[in-house]
Amino acid sequence: MCAGFCIILCPLFYSACNGDDDELPPISMEGKNTFGCLVNGQLFVSKGRPGNVGTYAELQYAQDTIGINIYATNYETDQSLIFSFYDIPDLVEDKRYFLHTQNYSVFYVTQNCDYRTDKLVDGWIELNKYDIKRPIISGTFEFTAYNPDCGDTIKVTNGRFDIGELIR
């Protein structure tokens, strides 16, 4: 009886402990290298593979400006999402950056279609934490983009990232 009870409950405990496969990561500011959002209501989370991390950020400096690229890839589903900020004098925490200006770009790439900011309908990204010394960059985002080649619009909601892998 006890063995049967364990056989039934063990998978439940395992799935509860490994919920990152079927739910958004929590919003955090600890450099946990998490990234997730809903794309048209469907879950997208970054997942690496041996030799390739699923989430990282790249910093670029030039004179009085800073640029940052945020990369998130799910190697299992062959999806990627990339944010790029450039020509910014300084990045500020708790400020909402609207993605419809020329200083920002977003790419959401799938096997079937690529959505880019030149077809961005609306969107924003907000930095919750930006600490180069630790290093941590975390925040939330949402956007809507259109691709005329695919003939559809995607809506990305509940986006969040918490990155401790910063390449300079």
Biotite code that builds the C-alpha atoms (Angstrom):
import biotite.structure as struc

atoms = struc.array([
    struc.Atom([0.000, 0.000, 0.000], chain_id="A", res_id=1, res_name="MET", atom_name="CA", element="C"),
    struc.Atom([2.769, 2.452, 0.936], chain_id="A", res_id=2, res_name="CYS", atom_name="CA", element="C"),
    struc.Atom([4.699, 1.696, -2.282], chain_id="A", res_id=3, res_name="ALA", atom_name="CA", element="C"),
    struc.Atom([1.590, 2.357, -4.393], chain_id="A", res_id=4, res_name="GLY", atom_name="CA", element="C"),
    struc.Atom([0.978, 5.598, -2.527], chain_id="A", res_id=5, res_name="PHE", atom_name="CA", element="C"),
    struc.Atom([4.564, 6.738, -3.288], chain_id="A", res_id=6, res_name="CYS", atom_name="CA", element="C"),
    struc.Atom([4.248, 5.798, -6.951], chain_id="A", res_id=7, res_name="ILE", atom_name="CA", element="C"),
    struc.Atom([1.159, 8.004, -7.254], chain_id="A", res_id=8, res_name="ILE", atom_name="CA", element="C"),
    struc.Atom([2.501, 10.974, -5.270], chain_id="A", res_id=9, res_name="LEU", atom_name="CA", element="C"),
    struc.Atom([6.128, 11.090, -6.497], chain_id="A", res_id=10, res_name="CYS", atom_name="CA", element="C"),
    struc.Atom([5.223, 12.372, -9.983], chain_id="A", res_id=11, res_name="PRO", atom_name="CA", element="C"),
    struc.Atom([3.017, 15.040, -8.405], chain_id="A", res_id=12, res_name="LEU", atom_name="CA", element="C"),
    struc.Atom([5.826, 16.244, -6.147], chain_id="A", res_id=13, res_name="PHE", atom_name="CA", element="C"),
    struc.Atom([8.283, 16.136, -9.056], chain_id="A", res_id=14, res_name="TYR", atom_name="CA", element="C"),
    struc.Atom([6.071, 18.261, -11.289], chain_id="A", res_id=15, res_name="SER", atom_name="CA", element="C"),
    struc.Atom([5.454, 20.735, -8.457], chain_id="A", res_id=16, res_name="ALA", atom_name="CA", element="C"),
    struc.Atom([9.199, 21.123, -7.940], chain_id="A", res_id=17, res_name="CYS", atom_name="CA", element="C"),
    struc.Atom([9.859, 21.503, -11.639], chain_id="A", res_id=18, res_name="ASN", atom_name="CA", element="C"),
    struc.Atom([7.039, 23.906, -12.455], chain_id="A", res_id=19, res_name="GLY", atom_name="CA", element="C"),
    struc.Atom([9.324, 26.045, -14.631], chain_id="A", res_id=20, res_name="ASP", atom_name="CA", element="C"),
    struc.Atom([8.482, 23.805, -17.591], chain_id="A", res_id=21, res_name="ASP", atom_name="CA", element="C"),
    struc.Atom([4.819, 24.786, -17.612], chain_id="A", res_id=22, res_name="ASP", atom_name="CA", element="C"),
    struc.Atom([4.554, 28.193, -15.945], chain_id="A", res_id=23, res_name="GLU", atom_name="CA", element="C"),
    struc.Atom([6.086, 31.627, -16.055], chain_id="A", res_id=24, res_name="LEU", atom_name="CA", element="C"),
    struc.Atom([9.107, 32.180, -13.820], chain_id="A", res_id=25, res_name="PRO", atom_name="CA", element="C"),
    struc.Atom([8.387, 34.487, -10.900], chain_id="A", res_id=26, res_name="PRO", atom_name="CA", element="C"),
    struc.Atom([9.303, 38.150, -11.191], chain_id="A", res_id=27, res_name="ILE", atom_name="CA", element="C"),
    struc.Atom([12.612, 38.424, -9.362], chain_id="A", res_id=28, res_name="SER", atom_name="CA", element="C"),
    struc.Atom([15.700, 40.647, -9.123], chain_id="A", res_id=29, res_name="MET", atom_name="CA", element="C"),
    struc.Atom([18.411, 38.188, -8.117], chain_id="A", res_id=30, res_name="GLU", atom_name="CA", element="C"),
    struc.Atom([20.190, 37.339, -11.389], chain_id="A", res_id=31, res_name="GLY", atom_name="CA", element="C"),
    struc.Atom([18.554, 33.902, -11.729], chain_id="A", res_id=32, res_name="LYS", atom_name="CA", element="C"),
    struc.Atom([18.843, 33.875, -15.569], chain_id="A", res_id=33, res_name="ASN", atom_name="CA", element="C"),
    struc.Atom([15.124, 33.428, -16.079], chain_id="A", res_id=34, res_name="THR", atom_name="CA", element="C"),
    struc.Atom([13.014, 34.734, -18.936], chain_id="A", res_id=35, res_name="PHE", atom_name="CA", element="C"),
    struc.Atom([9.371, 34.112, -19.718], chain_id="A", res_id=36, res_name="GLY", atom_name="CA", element="C"),
    struc.Atom([6.259, 35.562, -21.323], chain_id="A", res_id=37, res_name="CYS", atom_name="CA", element="C"),
    struc.Atom([2.994, 34.602, -22.956], chain_id="A", res_id=38, res_name="LEU", atom_name="CA", element="C"),
    struc.Atom([2.877, 34.798, -26.761], chain_id="A", res_id=39, res_name="VAL", atom_name="CA", element="C"),
    struc.Atom([-0.775, 34.918, -27.820], chain_id="A", res_id=40, res_name="ASN", atom_name="CA", element="C"),
    struc.Atom([-1.512, 33.243, -24.498], chain_id="A", res_id=41, res_name="GLY", atom_name="CA", element="C"),
    struc.Atom([1.024, 30.439, -25.048], chain_id="A", res_id=42, res_name="GLN", atom_name="CA", element="C"),
    struc.Atom([3.941, 30.034, -22.650], chain_id="A", res_id=43, res_name="LEU", atom_name="CA", element="C"),
    struc.Atom([7.453, 30.947, -23.803], chain_id="A", res_id=44, res_name="PHE", atom_name="CA", element="C"),
    struc.Atom([10.327, 30.351, -21.362], chain_id="A", res_id=45, res_name="VAL", atom_name="CA", element="C"),
    struc.Atom([14.005, 30.317, -22.183], chain_id="A", res_id=46, res_name="SER", atom_name="CA", element="C"),
    struc.Atom([15.682, 26.916, -22.036], chain_id="A", res_id=47, res_name="LYS", atom_name="CA", element="C"),
    struc.Atom([19.340, 26.368, -22.702], chain_id="A", res_id=48, res_name="GLY", atom_name="CA", element="C"),
    struc.Atom([21.174, 23.262, -23.808], chain_id="A", res_id=49, res_name="ARG", atom_name="CA", element="C"),
    struc.Atom([24.672, 21.983, -23.070], chain_id="A", res_id=50, res_name="PRO", atom_name="CA", element="C"),
    struc.Atom([27.131, 24.661, -24.151], chain_id="A", res_id=51, res_name="GLY", atom_name="CA", element="C"),
    struc.Atom([24.416, 27.296, -24.738], chain_id="A", res_id=52, res_name="ASN", atom_name="CA", element="C"),
    struc.Atom([22.655, 29.277, -22.056], chain_id="A", res_id=53, res_name="VAL", atom_name="CA", element="C"),
    struc.Atom([19.027, 30.134, -22.697], chain_id="A", res_id=54, res_name="GLY", atom_name="CA", element="C"),
    struc.Atom([19.207, 33.703, -21.375], chain_id="A", res_id=55, res_name="THR", atom_name="CA", element="C"),
    struc.Atom([21.908, 36.362, -21.216], chain_id="A", res_id=56, res_name="TYR", atom_name="CA", element="C"),
    struc.Atom([22.475, 40.084, -21.764], chain_id="A", res_id=57, res_name="ALA", atom_name="CA", element="C"),
    struc.Atom([25.200, 41.923, -23.640], chain_id="A", res_id=58, res_name="GLU", atom_name="CA", element="C"),
    struc.Atom([26.349, 45.441, -22.721], chain_id="A", res_id=59, res_name="LEU", atom_name="CA", element="C"),
    struc.Atom([27.910, 47.826, -25.236], chain_id="A", res_id=60, res_name="GLN", atom_name="CA", element="C"),
    struc.Atom([29.508, 51.169, -24.422], chain_id="A", res_id=61, res_name="TYR", atom_name="CA", element="C"),
    struc.Atom([30.340, 53.975, -26.853], chain_id="A", res_id=62, res_name="ALA", atom_name="CA", element="C"),
    struc.Atom([31.260, 57.511, -25.751], chain_id="A", res_id=63, res_name="GLN", atom_name="CA", element="C"),
    struc.Atom([28.326, 58.832, -23.686], chain_id="A", res_id=64, res_name="ASP", atom_name="CA", element="C"),
    struc.Atom([25.880, 56.047, -24.489], chain_id="A", res_id=65, res_name="THR", atom_name="CA", element="C"),
    struc.Atom([25.119, 52.519, -23.443], chain_id="A", res_id=66, res_name="ILE", atom_name="CA", element="C"),
    struc.Atom([23.532, 49.733, -25.414], chain_id="A", res_id=67, res_name="GLY", atom_name="CA", element="C"),
    struc.Atom([22.093, 46.489, -24.143], chain_id="A", res_id=68, res_name="ILE", atom_name="CA", element="C"),
    struc.Atom([20.885, 43.365, -25.892], chain_id="A", res_id=69, res_name="ASN", atom_name="CA", element="C"),
    struc.Atom([18.789, 40.788, -24.036], chain_id="A", res_id=70, res_name="ILE", atom_name="CA", element="C"),
    struc.Atom([18.684, 37.305, -25.559], chain_id="A", res_id=71, res_name="TYR", atom_name="CA", element="C"),
    struc.Atom([16.251, 34.514, -24.673], chain_id="A", res_id=72, res_name="ALA", atom_name="CA", element="C"),
    struc.Atom([16.099, 31.226, -26.564], chain_id="A", res_id=73, res_name="THR", atom_name="CA", element="C"),
    struc.Atom([14.151, 28.045, -26.069], chain_id="A", res_id=74, res_name="ASN", atom_name="CA", element="C"),
    struc.Atom([16.212, 25.412, -27.868], chain_id="A", res_id=75, res_name="TYR", atom_name="CA", element="C"),
    struc.Atom([13.457, 22.802, -27.491], chain_id="A", res_id=76, res_name="GLU", atom_name="CA", element="C"),
    struc.Atom([10.817, 24.840, -29.351], chain_id="A", res_id=77, res_name="THR", atom_name="CA", element="C"),
    struc.Atom([13.245, 26.760, -31.599], chain_id="A", res_id=78, res_name="ASP", atom_name="CA", element="C"),
    struc.Atom([11.958, 30.179, -30.498], chain_id="A", res_id=79, res_name="GLN", atom_name="CA", element="C"),
    struc.Atom([13.957, 33.292, -29.634], chain_id="A", res_id=80, res_name="SER", atom_name="CA", element="C"),
    struc.Atom([13.175, 36.735, -28.335], chain_id="A", res_id=81, res_name="LEU", atom_name="CA", element="C"),
    struc.Atom([15.712, 39.577, -28.475], chain_id="A", res_id=82, res_name="ILE", atom_name="CA", element="C"),
    struc.Atom([15.468, 43.123, -27.086], chain_id="A", res_id=83, res_name="PHE", atom_name="CA", element="C"),
    struc.Atom([17.980, 45.806, -28.098], chain_id="A", res_id=84, res_name="SER", atom_name="CA", element="C"),
    struc.Atom([18.346, 49.271, -26.546], chain_id="A", res_id=85, res_name="PHE", atom_name="CA", element="C"),
    struc.Atom([20.911, 51.690, -27.912], chain_id="A", res_id=86, res_name="TYR", atom_name="CA", element="C"),
    struc.Atom([21.938, 55.351, -27.770], chain_id="A", res_id=87, res_name="ASP", atom_name="CA", element="C"),
    struc.Atom([20.829, 55.654, -24.162], chain_id="A", res_id=88, res_name="ILE", atom_name="CA", element="C"),
    struc.Atom([22.872, 57.920, -21.878], chain_id="A", res_id=89, res_name="PRO", atom_name="CA", element="C"),
    struc.Atom([21.947, 55.824, -18.853], chain_id="A", res_id=90, res_name="ASP", atom_name="CA", element="C"),
    struc.Atom([19.522, 53.044, -18.005], chain_id="A", res_id=91, res_name="LEU", atom_name="CA", element="C"),
    struc.Atom([17.187, 53.846, -15.125], chain_id="A", res_id=92, res_name="VAL", atom_name="CA", element="C"),
    struc.Atom([15.335, 51.487, -12.797], chain_id="A", res_id=93, res_name="GLU", atom_name="CA", element="C"),
    struc.Atom([11.537, 51.732, -12.539], chain_id="A", res_id=94, res_name="ASP", atom_name="CA", element="C"),
    struc.Atom([11.274, 53.655, -15.814], chain_id="A", res_id=95, res_name="LYS", atom_name="CA", element="C"),
    struc.Atom([9.042, 52.407, -18.603], chain_id="A", res_id=96, res_name="ARG", atom_name="CA", element="C"),
    struc.Atom([10.784, 52.517, -21.996], chain_id="A", res_id=97, res_name="TYR", atom_name="CA", element="C"),
    struc.Atom([8.308, 52.589, -24.876], chain_id="A", res_id=98, res_name="PHE", atom_name="CA", element="C"),
    struc.Atom([9.387, 50.366, -27.759], chain_id="A", res_id=99, res_name="LEU", atom_name="CA", element="C"),
    struc.Atom([7.928, 52.395, -30.613], chain_id="A", res_id=100, res_name="HIS", atom_name="CA", element="C"),
    struc.Atom([10.929, 54.766, -30.762], chain_id="A", res_id=101, res_name="THR", atom_name="CA", element="C"),
    struc.Atom([13.955, 54.220, -32.968], chain_id="A", res_id=102, res_name="GLN", atom_name="CA", element="C"),
    struc.Atom([16.292, 53.506, -30.032], chain_id="A", res_id=103, res_name="ASN", atom_name="CA", element="C"),
    struc.Atom([14.731, 50.110, -29.339], chain_id="A", res_id=104, res_name="TYR", atom_name="CA", element="C"),
    struc.Atom([14.139, 46.951, -31.308], chain_id="A", res_id=105, res_name="SER", atom_name="CA", element="C"),
    struc.Atom([12.420, 43.666, -30.615], chain_id="A", res_id=106, res_name="VAL", atom_name="CA", element="C"),
    struc.Atom([12.734, 40.399, -32.521], chain_id="A", res_id=107, res_name="PHE", atom_name="CA", element="C"),
    struc.Atom([10.565, 37.376, -31.861], chain_id="A", res_id=108, res_name="TYR", atom_name="CA", element="C"),
    struc.Atom([11.688, 34.485, -34.055], chain_id="A", res_id=109, res_name="VAL", atom_name="CA", element="C"),
    struc.Atom([9.866, 31.188, -34.557], chain_id="A", res_id=110, res_name="THR", atom_name="CA", element="C"),
    struc.Atom([10.179, 28.359, -37.075], chain_id="A", res_id=111, res_name="GLN", atom_name="CA", element="C"),
    struc.Atom([7.221, 29.795, -38.988], chain_id="A", res_id=112, res_name="ASN", atom_name="CA", element="C"),
    struc.Atom([7.640, 33.565, -38.841], chain_id="A", res_id=113, res_name="CYS", atom_name="CA", element="C"),
    struc.Atom([9.836, 36.445, -37.639], chain_id="A", res_id=114, res_name="ASP", atom_name="CA", element="C"),
    struc.Atom([8.300, 39.452, -35.926], chain_id="A", res_id=115, res_name="TYR", atom_name="CA", element="C"),
    struc.Atom([10.424, 42.596, -35.810], chain_id="A", res_id=116, res_name="ARG", atom_name="CA", element="C"),
    struc.Atom([10.028, 46.101, -34.459], chain_id="A", res_id=117, res_name="THR", atom_name="CA", element="C"),
    struc.Atom([9.545, 47.724, -37.825], chain_id="A", res_id=118, res_name="ASP", atom_name="CA", element="C"),
    struc.Atom([6.098, 46.147, -37.566], chain_id="A", res_id=119, res_name="LYS", atom_name="CA", element="C"),
    struc.Atom([5.709, 46.847, -33.856], chain_id="A", res_id=120, res_name="LEU", atom_name="CA", element="C"),
    struc.Atom([2.236, 48.009, -32.997], chain_id="A", res_id=121, res_name="VAL", atom_name="CA", element="C"),
    struc.Atom([2.805, 48.913, -29.364], chain_id="A", res_id=122, res_name="ASP", atom_name="CA", element="C"),
    struc.Atom([4.939, 47.926, -26.397], chain_id="A", res_id=123, res_name="GLY", atom_name="CA", element="C"),
    struc.Atom([7.165, 48.728, -23.448], chain_id="A", res_id=124, res_name="TRP", atom_name="CA", element="C"),
    struc.Atom([9.944, 47.359, -21.275], chain_id="A", res_id=125, res_name="ILE", atom_name="CA", element="C"),
    struc.Atom([10.583, 48.391, -17.670], chain_id="A", res_id=126, res_name="GLU", atom_name="CA", element="C"),
    struc.Atom([13.803, 47.753, -15.771], chain_id="A", res_id=127, res_name="LEU", atom_name="CA", element="C"),
    struc.Atom([13.169, 46.668, -12.188], chain_id="A", res_id=128, res_name="ASN", atom_name="CA", element="C"),
    struc.Atom([16.862, 46.281, -11.367], chain_id="A", res_id=129, res_name="LYS", atom_name="CA", element="C"),
    struc.Atom([19.969, 47.388, -13.215], chain_id="A", res_id=130, res_name="TYR", atom_name="CA", element="C"),
    struc.Atom([23.198, 46.697, -11.335], chain_id="A", res_id=131, res_name="ASP", atom_name="CA", element="C"),
    struc.Atom([26.372, 46.276, -13.373], chain_id="A", res_id=132, res_name="ILE", atom_name="CA", element="C"),
    struc.Atom([28.533, 45.525, -10.321], chain_id="A", res_id=133, res_name="LYS", atom_name="CA", element="C"),
    struc.Atom([26.630, 42.391, -9.198], chain_id="A", res_id=134, res_name="ARG", atom_name="CA", element="C"),
    struc.Atom([25.715, 41.981, -12.323], chain_id="A", res_id=135, res_name="PRO", atom_name="CA", element="C"),
    struc.Atom([21.920, 41.884, -12.572], chain_id="A", res_id=136, res_name="ILE", atom_name="CA", element="C"),
    struc.Atom([19.392, 43.227, -15.036], chain_id="A", res_id=137, res_name="ILE", atom_name="CA", element="C"),
    struc.Atom([15.731, 42.408, -14.487], chain_id="A", res_id=138, res_name="SER", atom_name="CA", element="C"),
    struc.Atom([12.423, 43.763, -15.669], chain_id="A", res_id=139, res_name="GLY", atom_name="CA", element="C"),
    struc.Atom([9.027, 43.282, -17.244], chain_id="A", res_id=140, res_name="THR", atom_name="CA", element="C"),
    struc.Atom([7.689, 43.851, -20.767], chain_id="A", res_id=141, res_name="PHE", atom_name="CA", element="C"),
    struc.Atom([4.745, 43.637, -23.154], chain_id="A", res_id=142, res_name="GLU", atom_name="CA", element="C"),
    struc.Atom([4.395, 44.283, -26.875], chain_id="A", res_id=143, res_name="PHE", atom_name="CA", element="C"),
    struc.Atom([2.268, 43.636, -29.938], chain_id="A", res_id=144, res_name="THR", atom_name="CA", element="C"),
    struc.Atom([3.847, 43.096, -33.366], chain_id="A", res_id=145, res_name="ALA", atom_name="CA", element="C"),
    struc.Atom([2.581, 42.436, -36.882], chain_id="A", res_id=146, res_name="TYR", atom_name="CA", element="C"),
    struc.Atom([4.190, 40.500, -39.732], chain_id="A", res_id=147, res_name="ASN", atom_name="CA", element="C"),
    struc.Atom([2.625, 41.112, -43.158], chain_id="A", res_id=148, res_name="PRO", atom_name="CA", element="C"),
    struc.Atom([4.348, 38.016, -44.610], chain_id="A", res_id=149, res_name="ASP", atom_name="CA", element="C"),
    struc.Atom([2.652, 35.781, -42.051], chain_id="A", res_id=150, res_name="CYS", atom_name="CA", element="C"),
    struc.Atom([-0.495, 37.898, -42.107], chain_id="A", res_id=151, res_name="GLY", atom_name="CA", element="C"),
    struc.Atom([-0.952, 37.978, -38.380], chain_id="A", res_id=152, res_name="ASP", atom_name="CA", element="C"),
    struc.Atom([-0.302, 39.855, -35.177], chain_id="A", res_id=153, res_name="THR", atom_name="CA", element="C"),
    struc.Atom([1.259, 38.500, -31.996], chain_id="A", res_id=154, res_name="ILE", atom_name="CA", element="C"),
    struc.Atom([0.578, 39.826, -28.533], chain_id="A", res_id=155, res_name="LYS", atom_name="CA", element="C"),
    struc.Atom([3.313, 39.242, -25.958], chain_id="A", res_id=156, res_name="VAL", atom_name="CA", element="C"),
    struc.Atom([2.136, 39.714, -22.365], chain_id="A", res_id=157, res_name="THR", atom_name="CA", element="C"),
    struc.Atom([3.286, 39.047, -18.783], chain_id="A", res_id=158, res_name="ASN", atom_name="CA", element="C"),
    struc.Atom([6.931, 39.253, -19.850], chain_id="A", res_id=159, res_name="GLY", atom_name="CA", element="C"),
    struc.Atom([9.636, 39.090, -17.220], chain_id="A", res_id=160, res_name="ARG", atom_name="CA", element="C"),
    struc.Atom([13.392, 38.539, -17.092], chain_id="A", res_id=161, res_name="PHE", atom_name="CA", element="C"),
    struc.Atom([16.043, 38.300, -14.400], chain_id="A", res_id=162, res_name="ASP", atom_name="CA", element="C"),
    struc.Atom([19.517, 38.019, -15.877], chain_id="A", res_id=163, res_name="ILE", atom_name="CA", element="C"),
    struc.Atom([22.854, 37.546, -14.129], chain_id="A", res_id=164, res_name="GLY", atom_name="CA", element="C"),
    struc.Atom([24.811, 36.610, -17.276], chain_id="A", res_id=165, res_name="GLU", atom_name="CA", element="C"),
    struc.Atom([26.112, 39.944, -18.595], chain_id="A", res_id=166, res_name="LEU", atom_name="CA", element="C"),
    struc.Atom([28.672, 39.985, -21.377], chain_id="A", res_id=167, res_name="ILE", atom_name="CA", element="C"),
    struc.Atom([30.689, 43.186, -21.763], chain_id="A", res_id=168, res_name="ARG", atom_name="CA", element="C"),
])
